[in-house]
Amino acid sequence: MSLIGKVTLLVLGLVISVQAVSSNPLLREEKFFRNISVGEKSGFVKSQRIELSPGFSAPTHSHPVPTFGVINRGVIVYQEEGKREQVLKKGDTFFEPQNVKIIKFINNSNEVAAFTVFYIVEKRLSPTIHID
């Protein structure tokens, strides 16, 4: 099984919903960090809980690493460049492929939306977001 496959299984076993309220438009809280290695490859898994205020719209962006997430609260409108728009609700998961533009990531609800995101990072890379 590949490094991403093994880490994906690890990530799916770690998803925990945490509830909190925030008045900030965007709140990030690091929840998990673990160094990993499979064969000769090494890196880490990093998890954050992110909250978005009602109506918050993230700018067009991409990640230099594979990114997995699960919606904990609210409704998110999500769209990758060249693909159809999706509406994600509590319990739904999403995958942002490496270096693919995310053109919509919008809290489409009247409450704070929250999701947990996992970054799968090879040692030589950073999970830093790229904003267009």
CYANA upper distance limits for C-alpha pairs under 8 A (distance plus 0.5 A):
  1 MET  CA      5 GLY  CA      6.47
  1 MET  CA      6 LYS  CA      6.88
  2 SER  CA      6 LYS  CA      6.72
  3 LEU  CA      7 VAL  CA      6.56
  3 LEU  CA     37 SER  CA      8.37
  3 LEU  CA     38 VAL  CA      6.36
  3 LEU  CA     41 LYS  CA      8.16
  4 ILE  CA      8 THR  CA      6.35
  4 ILE  CA    120 ILE  CA      7.75
  5 GLY  CA      9 LEU  CA      6.97
  6 LYS  CA     10 LEU  CA      6.93
  7 VAL  CA     11 VAL  CA      6.52
  7 VAL  CA     45 VAL  CA      8.16
  7 VAL  CA    120 ILE  CA      7.76
  8 THR  CA     12 LEU  CA      6.63
  9 LEU  CA     13 GLY  CA      6.94
 10 LEU  CA     14 LEU  CA      7.00
 11 VAL  CA     15 VAL  CA      7.09
 11 VAL  CA    118 PHE  CA      7.48
 15 VAL  CA     70 VAL  CA      8.01
 15 VAL  CA    116 THR  CA      7.75
 16 ILE  CA    116 THR  CA      8.33
 17 SER  CA     72 ASN  CA      6.24
 17 SER  CA    116 THR  CA      7.97
 18 VAL  CA     49 ARG  CA      8.46
 18 VAL  CA     72 ASN  CA      8.11
 21 VAL  CA    112 VAL  CA      7.57
 22 SER  CA     27 LEU  CA      7.74
 22 SER  CA     51 GLU  CA      7.74
 22 SER  CA     53 SER  CA      8.09
 22 SER  CA    112 VAL  CA      7.79
 23 SER  CA     53 SER  CA      7.50
 24 ASN  CA     52 LEU  CA      8.22
 24 ASN  CA     53 SER  CA      7.15
 25 PRO  CA     51 GLU  CA      8.21
 25 PRO  CA     52 LEU  CA      6.01
 25 PRO  CA     53 SER  CA      5.07
 25 PRO  CA     54 PRO  CA      8.40
 25 PRO  CA     56 PHE  CA      7.02
 26 LEU  CA     50 ILE  CA      7.56
 26 LEU  CA     51 GLU  CA      6.15
 26 LEU  CA     52 LEU  CA      5.32
 26 LEU  CA     53 SER  CA      7.00
 26 LEU  CA     56 PHE  CA      8.39
 27 LEU  CA     50 ILE  CA      5.98
 27 LEU  CA     51 GLU  CA      5.55
 27 LEU  CA     52 LEU  CA      7.24
 28 ARG  CA     48 GLN  CA      6.83
 28 ARG  CA     49 ARG  CA      6.30
 28 ARG  CA     50 ILE  CA      5.06
 28 ARG  CA     51 GLU  CA      7.20
 29 GLU  CA     48 GLN  CA      5.86
 29 GLU  CA     49 ARG  CA      5.68
 29 GLU  CA     50 ILE  CA      6.93
 30 GLU  CA     46 LYS  CA      8.22
 30 GLU  CA     47 SER  CA      6.52
 30 GLU  CA     48 GLN  CA      4.79
 30 GLU  CA     49 ARG  CA      6.89
 31 LYS  CA     46 LYS  CA      8.32
 31 LYS  CA     47 SER  CA      5.91
 31 LYS  CA     48 GLN  CA      5.64
 31 LYS  CA     49 ARG  CA      6.99
 32 PHE  CA     45 VAL  CA      8.17
 32 PHE  CA     46 LYS  CA      6.13
 32 PHE  CA     47 SER  CA      5.32
 32 PHE  CA     48 GLN  CA      7.44
 33 PHE  CA     44 PHE  CA      7.50
 33 PHE  CA     45 VAL  CA      6.22
 33 PHE  CA     46 LYS  CA      5.03
 33 PHE  CA     47 SER  CA      6.89
 34 ARG  CA     44 PHE  CA      5.98
 34 ARG  CA     45 VAL  CA      5.89
 34 ARG  CA     46 LYS  CA      7.20
 35 ASN  CA     42 SER  CA      8.08
 35 ASN  CA     43 GLY  CA      6.36
 35 ASN  CA     44 PHE  CA      4.69
 35 ASN  CA     45 VAL  CA      7.05
 36 ILE  CA     42 SER  CA      6.22
 36 ILE  CA     43 GLY  CA      5.93
 36 ILE  CA     44 PHE  CA      5.63
 36 ILE  CA     45 VAL  CA      7.69
 37 SER  CA     41 LYS  CA      6.08
 37 SER  CA     42 SER  CA      4.57
 37 SER  CA     43 GLY  CA      6.77
 37 SER  CA     44 PHE  CA      8.41
 38 VAL  CA     42 SER  CA      6.89
 41 LYS  CA    122 GLU  CA      7.95
 42 SER  CA    122 GLU  CA      6.54
 42 SER  CA    123 LYS  CA      6.23
 43 GLY  CA    120 ILE  CA      8.24
 43 GLY  CA    121 VAL  CA      5.93
 43 GLY  CA    122 GLU  CA      4.65
 43 GLY  CA    123 LYS  CA      4.55
 43 GLY  CA    124 ARG  CA      8.22
 44 PHE  CA    120 ILE  CA      6.83
 44 PHE  CA    121 VAL  CA      5.80
 44 PHE  CA    122 GLU  CA      7.06
 44 PHE  CA    123 LYS  CA      7.42
 45 VAL  CA    118 PHE  CA      7.16
 45 VAL  CA    119 TYR  CA      6.16
 45 VAL  CA    120 ILE  CA      5.42
 45 VAL  CA    121 VAL  CA      6.67
 46 LYS  CA    118 PHE  CA      6.11
 46 LYS  CA    119 TYR  CA      5.68
 46 LYS  CA    120 ILE  CA      7.37
 46 LYS  CA    121 VAL  CA      8.32
 47 SER  CA    116 THR  CA      7.40
 47 SER  CA    117 VAL  CA      6.01
 47 SER  CA    118 PHE  CA      4.90
 47 SER  CA    119 TYR  CA      6.84
 48 GLN  CA    116 THR  CA      6.22
 48 GLN  CA    117 VAL  CA      5.92
 48 GLN  CA    118 PHE  CA      7.20
 49 ARG  CA    114 ALA  CA      7.54
 49 ARG  CA    115 PHE  CA      6.31
 49 ARG  CA    116 THR  CA      4.90
 49 ARG  CA    117 VAL  CA      6.89
 50 ILE  CA    114 ALA  CA      6.10
 50 ILE  CA    115 PHE  CA      5.99
 50 ILE  CA    116 THR  CA      6.73
 50 ILE  CA    117 VAL  CA      8.05
 51 GLU  CA    112 VAL  CA      6.95
 51 GLU  CA    113 ALA  CA      6.04
 51 GLU  CA    114 ALA  CA      4.80
 51 GLU  CA    115 PHE  CA      7.12
 52 LEU  CA     56 PHE  CA      6.41
 52 LEU  CA    107 ASN  CA      6.92
 52 LEU  CA    112 VAL  CA      6.13
 52 LEU  CA    113 ALA  CA      5.65
 52 LEU  CA    114 ALA  CA      6.84
 53 SER  CA    107 ASN  CA      7.55
 53 SER  CA    111 GLU  CA      7.42
 53 SER  CA    112 VAL  CA      5.19
 53 SER  CA    113 ALA  CA      7.00
 54 PRO  CA    107 ASN  CA      6.23
 54 PRO  CA    108 ASN  CA      7.35
 54 PRO  CA    109 SER  CA      6.26
 54 PRO  CA    110 ASN  CA      5.62
 54 PRO  CA    111 GLU  CA      5.78
 54 PRO  CA    112 VAL  CA      5.89
 54 PRO  CA    113 ALA  CA      7.53
 55 GLY  CA    106 ILE  CA      7.06
 55 GLY  CA    107 ASN  CA      5.53
 55 GLY  CA    108 ASN  CA      6.16
 55 GLY  CA    109 SER  CA      7.17
 55 GLY  CA    110 ASN  CA      7.80
 56 PHE  CA    106 ILE  CA      6.23
 56 PHE  CA    107 ASN  CA      5.84
 56 PHE  CA    108 ASN  CA      8.40
 57 SER  CA    104 LYS  CA      7.83
 57 SER  CA    105 PHE  CA      6.42
 57 SER  CA    106 ILE  CA      4.80
 57 SER  CA    107 ASN  CA      6.99
 58 ALA  CA    104 LYS  CA      7.50
 58 ALA  CA    105 PHE  CA      5.95
 58 ALA  CA    106 ILE  CA      6.79
 59 PRO  CA    103 ILE  CA      7.74
 59 PRO  CA    104 LYS  CA      8.03
 59 PRO  CA    105 PHE  CA      8.27
 59 PRO  CA    131 ILE  CA      7.09
 59 PRO  CA    132 ASP  CA      7.83
 60 THR  CA    101 LYS  CA      7.08
 60 THR  CA    102 ILE  CA      6.05
 60 THR  CA    103 ILE  CA      5.05
 60 THR  CA    104 LYS  CA      7.16
 60 THR  CA    131 ILE  CA      6.53
 60 THR  CA    132 ASP  CA      6.18
 61 HIS  CA    101 LYS  CA      5.97
 61 HIS  CA    102 ILE  CA      5.81
 61 HIS  CA    103 ILE  CA      7.29
 61 HIS  CA    129 ILE  CA      7.25
 61 HIS  CA    130 HIS  CA      5.88
 61 HIS  CA    131 ILE  CA      4.82
 61 HIS  CA    132 ASP  CA      6.21
 62 SER  CA     96 GLU  CA      8.44
 62 SER  CA     98 GLN  CA      7.79
 62 SER  CA     99 ASN  CA      5.82
 62 SER  CA    100 VAL  CA      6.00
 62 SER  CA    101 LYS  CA      5.26
 62 SER  CA    102 ILE  CA      6.39
 62 SER  CA    129 ILE  CA      6.51
 62 SER  CA    130 HIS  CA      5.68
 62 SER  CA    131 ILE  CA      7.15
 63 HIS  CA     67 THR  CA      7.81
 63 HIS  CA     96 GLU  CA      8.06
 63 HIS  CA     97 PRO  CA      8.09
 63 HIS  CA     98 GLN  CA      6.13
 63 HIS  CA     99 ASN  CA      5.85
 63 HIS  CA    100 VAL  CA      7.69
 63 HIS  CA    127 PRO  CA      7.01
 63 HIS  CA    128 THR  CA      7.14
 63 HIS  CA    129 ILE  CA      5.46
 63 HIS  CA    130 HIS  CA      6.50
 64 PRO  CA     98 GLN  CA      5.69
 64 PRO  CA     99 ASN  CA      5.65
 64 PRO  CA    125 LEU  CA      7.94
 64 PRO  CA    126 SER  CA      7.62
 64 PRO  CA    127 PRO  CA      6.71
 64 PRO  CA    128 THR  CA      7.58
 64 PRO  CA    129 ILE  CA      7.67
 64 PRO  CA    130 HIS  CA      8.13
 65 VAL  CA     97 PRO  CA      7.81
 65 VAL  CA     98 GLN  CA      5.18
 65 VAL  CA     99 ASN  CA      7.62
 65 VAL  CA    119 TYR  CA      7.11
 65 VAL  CA    120 ILE  CA      6.70
 65 VAL  CA    121 VAL  CA      6.39
 65 VAL  CA    125 LEU  CA      8.02
 65 VAL  CA    126 SER  CA      7.97
 65 VAL  CA    127 PRO  CA      6.41
 66 PRO  CA     95 PHE  CA      7.97
 66 PRO  CA     96 GLU  CA      6.67
 66 PRO  CA     97 PRO  CA      5.56
 66 PRO  CA     98 GLN  CA      5.16
 66 PRO  CA    119 TYR  CA      6.65
 66 PRO  CA    120 ILE  CA      6.17
 66 PRO  CA    121 VAL  CA      8.03
 67 THR  CA     95 PHE  CA      6.26
 67 THR  CA     96 GLU  CA      5.53
 67 THR  CA     97 PRO  CA      6.96
 67 THR  CA     98 GLN  CA      7.79
 67 THR  CA    117 VAL  CA      7.34
 67 THR  CA    118 PHE  CA      6.18
 67 THR  CA    119 TYR  CA      5.24
 67 THR  CA    120 ILE  CA      6.97
 68 PHE  CA     93 THR  CA      7.90
 68 PHE  CA     94 PHE  CA      6.35
 68 PHE  CA     95 PHE  CA      5.05
 68 PHE  CA     96 GLU  CA      6.84
 68 PHE  CA    117 VAL  CA      6.13
 68 PHE  CA    118 PHE  CA      5.62
 68 PHE  CA    119 TYR  CA      7.13
 69 GLY  CA     93 THR  CA      6.00
 69 GLY  CA     94 PHE  CA      5.73
 69 GLY  CA     95 PHE  CA      6.93
 69 GLY  CA    115 PHE  CA      7.18
 69 GLY  CA    116 THR  CA      5.96
 69 GLY  CA    117 VAL  CA      4.62
 69 GLY  CA    118 PHE  CA      6.55
 70 VAL  CA     90 LYS  CA      8.21
 70 VAL  CA     91 GLY  CA      6.66
 70 VAL  CA     92 ASP  CA      6.20
 70 VAL  CA     93 THR  CA      4.76
 70 VAL  CA     94 PHE  CA      6.85
 70 VAL  CA    115 PHE  CA      6.03
 70 VAL  CA    116 THR  CA      5.96
 70 VAL  CA    117 VAL  CA      7.11
 71 ILE  CA     75 VAL  CA      8.46
 71 ILE  CA     76 ILE  CA      8.45
 71 ILE  CA     88 LEU  CA      7.55
 71 ILE  CA     89 LYS  CA      6.66
 71 ILE  CA     90 LYS  CA      5.37
 71 ILE  CA     91 GLY  CA      5.91
 71 ILE  CA     92 ASP  CA      6.08
 71 ILE  CA     93 THR  CA      6.83
 71 ILE  CA    113 ALA  CA      8.44
 71 ILE  CA    114 ALA  CA      6.73
 71 ILE  CA    115 PHE  CA      4.78
 71 ILE  CA    116 THR  CA      7.12
 72 ASN  CA     89 LYS  CA      8.44
 72 ASN  CA     90 LYS  CA      5.53
 72 ASN  CA     91 GLY  CA      6.68
 72 ASN  CA    113 ALA  CA      7.96
 72 ASN  CA    114 ALA  CA      5.74
 72 ASN  CA    115 PHE  CA      5.37
 72 ASN  CA    116 THR  CA      7.51
 73 ARG  CA     89 LYS  CA      7.59
 73 ARG  CA     90 LYS  CA      5.59
 73 ARG  CA    112 VAL  CA      7.94
 73 ARG  CA    113 ALA  CA      5.56
 73 ARG  CA    114 ALA  CA      5.49
 73 ARG  CA    115 PHE  CA      7.32
 74 GLY  CA     89 LYS  CA      6.68
 74 GLY  CA     90 LYS  CA      6.87
 74 GLY  CA    107 ASN  CA      7.63
 74 GLY  CA    108 ASN  CA      8.11
 74 GLY  CA    109 SER  CA      6.39
 74 GLY  CA    111 GLU  CA      6.87
 74 GLY  CA    112 VAL  CA      7.00
 74 GLY  CA    113 ALA  CA      4.74
 74 GLY  CA    114 ALA  CA      7.10
 75 VAL  CA     87 VAL  CA      7.34
 75 VAL  CA     88 LEU  CA      6.16
 75 VAL  CA     89 LYS  CA      5.30
 75 VAL  CA     90 LYS  CA      7.67
 75 VAL  CA    107 ASN  CA      6.39
 75 VAL  CA    108 ASN  CA      5.87
 75 VAL  CA    109 SER  CA      5.97
 75 VAL  CA    113 ALA  CA      7.07
 76 ILE  CA     87 VAL  CA      6.33
 76 ILE  CA     88 LEU  CA      5.54
 76 ILE  CA     89 LYS  CA      7.07
 76 ILE  CA    105 PHE  CA      6.96
 76 ILE  CA    106 ILE  CA      5.88
 76 ILE  CA    107 ASN  CA      5.24
 76 ILE  CA    108 ASN  CA      6.05
 76 ILE  CA    109 SER  CA      8.14
 76 ILE  CA    113 ALA  CA      7.95
 77 VAL  CA     85 GLU  CA      7.36
 77 VAL  CA     86 GLN  CA      6.27
 77 VAL  CA     87 VAL  CA      5.20
 77 VAL  CA     88 LEU  CA      6.77
 77 VAL  CA    104 LYS  CA      7.02
 77 VAL  CA    105 PHE  CA      6.07
 77 VAL  CA    106 ILE  CA      5.59
 77 VAL  CA    107 ASN  CA      7.10
 77 VAL  CA    108 ASN  CA      6.80
 78 TYR  CA     85 GLU  CA      6.30
 78 TYR  CA     86 GLN  CA      5.66
 78 TYR  CA     87 VAL  CA      6.81
 78 TYR  CA     88 LEU  CA      7.64
 78 TYR  CA    102 ILE  CA      8.12
 78 TYR  CA    103 ILE  CA      8.28
 78 TYR  CA    104 LYS  CA      5.56
 78 TYR  CA    105 PHE  CA      5.20
 78 TYR  CA    106 ILE  CA      7.26
 79 GLN  CA     83 LYS  CA      7.00
 79 GLN  CA     84 ARG  CA      6.75
 79 GLN  CA     85 GLU  CA      5.08
 79 GLN  CA     86 GLN  CA      6.64
 79 GLN  CA    102 ILE  CA      6.42
 79 GLN  CA    103 ILE  CA      6.23
 79 GLN  CA    104 LYS  CA      5.36
 79 GLN  CA    105 PHE  CA      7.29
 80 GLU  CA     84 ARG  CA      7.90
 80 GLU  CA     85 GLU  CA      8.05
 80 GLU  CA     96 GLU  CA      8.35
 80 GLU  CA    100 VAL  CA      7.55
 80 GLU  CA    101 LYS  CA      6.40
 80 GLU  CA    102 ILE  CA      4.94
 80 GLU  CA    103 ILE  CA      6.20
 80 GLU  CA    104 LYS  CA      7.55
 81 GLU  CA    100 VAL  CA      7.74
 81 GLU  CA    101 LYS  CA      6.01
 81 GLU  CA    102 ILE  CA      6.50
 81 GLU  CA    103 ILE  CA      6.32
 85 GLU  CA    104 LYS  CA      8.41
 88 LEU  CA     92 ASP  CA      6.18
 88 LEU  CA     93 THR  CA      8.02
 96 GLU  CA    100 VAL  CA      7.59
 96 GLU  CA    102 ILE  CA      8.02
107 ASN  CA    112 VAL  CA      8.26
107 ASN  CA    113 ALA  CA      6.60
109 SER  CA    113 ALA  CA      7.85
119 TYR  CA    127 PRO  CA      6.89
120 ILE  CA    127 PRO  CA      8.44
121 VAL  CA    125 LEU  CA      6.66
121 VAL  CA    126 SER  CA      7.10
121 VAL  CA    127 PRO  CA      7.03
122 GLU  CA    126 SER  CA      8.42
